[in-house]
Amino acid sequence: MSLFLKAVRESDLLIFSTNNNIVGKGVYQEVKTALKYKIPVFVLEKCNSKYSFYELKSIKIINEKDWTNYARTEILPDIL
């Protein structure tokens, strides 16, 4: 995992997708790393049959025991 987090730390931005606003533990750790290093984080979401990027508003752990359904995301309404 440290290899992936190193790649995140060296990135200019992070883009990820969710499964109904839910991510696994690995994506959660990548997002938290990006936020810690003030790297912009965006979510790729489908809206009205089109994919768009949304800025991440928050990410919160919902189930520490389930690494697949680990955290829930919330996005800002502005489309990039």
VEXMAR-711942 format. One record per residue: residue in three letters; x, y, z of N, C-alpha, C, CB in turn. Coordinates in steps of 0.2 Angstrom, whole numbers, plus 5000, padded with zeros to 4 digits. Glycine has a CB too. Layout:
REM VEXMAR-711942
ALAXYZXYZXYZXYZ;...
***
This chain:
REM VEXMAR-711942
MET500449945000500050005000500450065000499550005006;SER501050065003501450125003501650144997502150115008;LEU501750104992501950124985501350164982502050064980;PHE500750144983500150184981500150254984499550144982;LEU500250254991500250314994500750364992500250305002;LYS501350334990501950374988501750404981502550334987;ALA501350364977501150394971500650454972500850334966;VAL500250444976499750494978500150564980499250474983;ARG500550554985500950614987501350644982501450584993;GLU501550614976501850644971501450664965502350594968;SER500750664966500350684961500050754962499750634961;ASP499850784956499550854956498850854958499650884950;LEU498450794957497750794959497650714960497350824954;LEU497050704963496850634963496050634961496850604971;ILE495950584957495250574954495050504956495150594946;PHE494450494958494250424960493550414959494450404967;SER493250354958492550344958492350304964492350304951;THR491650304965491350264970490850214968491050314975;ASN490550174973490050134971489450164976490250054973;ASN489050204973488450234977488750274983487950184979;ASN489250314981489650354987489950314992489050394990;ILE490150254991490550214995491150194992490050144997;VAL491650194996492350174994492650124999492850234993;GLY493150084997493450035001494050075005493749984997;LYS494350035009494850065014495450085010495150005019;GLY495650055005496250075001496150144998496450034995;VAL495550154994495350224992495350274997494750214987;TYR495050255003494950305008495650325010494650265014;GLN496150285011496850295013497150345008497250235014;GLU497050335001497350374996497050444997497150344989;VAL496350444998496050514998496250555004495250504998;LYS496350525010496550555016497250575015496550505022;THR497750535012498350555010498450625006498750505007;ALA498050625000497950674996497750745000497450664990;LEU497250735004496950795008497550815013496350775012;LYS497850775016498450785020498950835017498750725024;TYR499150815011499650855007499350905003500050805003;LYS498750925004498350975001498350964993498751045002;ILE498250904991498150884984497450884982498550814982;PRO497250924977496550924975496250854974496450974969;VAL495650844976495350774976494650784972495250744983;PHE494550744967493950744963493650674963494050774956;VAL492950674962492550614961492250614954492050604967;LEU492350554951492050544944491350514946492450504940;GLU490850554944490150534945489750534939489850574951;LYS489250484938488750494932488150524934488650414930;CYS487950574930487350624932487050634925487550684936;ASN486450614925486050624919486350594912485950704917;SER486550534913486850494908487550524905486450494902;LYS487850574909488550594908488950594914488450674905;TYR489650584912490050584918490350644919490650524917;SER490450664925490750734927491150724933490150784928;PHE491650774934492050774940491750824945492750804938;TYR491750804951491450844957492050844962490850814959;GLU492050904965492550914970492350874977492650984972;LEU492750844980492550804986492450854992493150754988;LYS491950844995491750885001491950855007490950905001;SER491850785008492050755014492050675013491550765020;ILE492450645017492450575017492450545024493050545013;LYS492050505026491950475033491950405033491350505036;ILE492250375038492250305039491550285042492750285044;ILE491250235038490550205041490650135044490150205035;ASN491150095042491150035044491950005044490749985040;GLU492250015050492949995050493149925049493250015057;LYS492649885050492749815050492649785042492249775054;ASP492349825038492149805031492649845027491449815029;TRP493149815024493649855020493349875013494249815019;THR492849835011492549855005492049915005492149795002;ASN491649915010491149965011491350005017490449945012;TYR491950035017492350065022492150145024493050065021;ALA492050185018491850255020491350275015492550295019;ARG491050335017490550365012490850435010489850375016;THR490750455004490950515001490350565001491350504995;GLU490550625001490050684999490450734995489750715006;ILE490050754989490350794984490050864985490250764977;LEU490450914982490150974981489750984975490751034981;PRO489251024975488751024969489051054963488151054971;ASP489551084963489851124957490151074952490351174959;ILE490051074946490351024941490951064938489851004936;LEU491451024937492051054934492051044926492751024937;
***
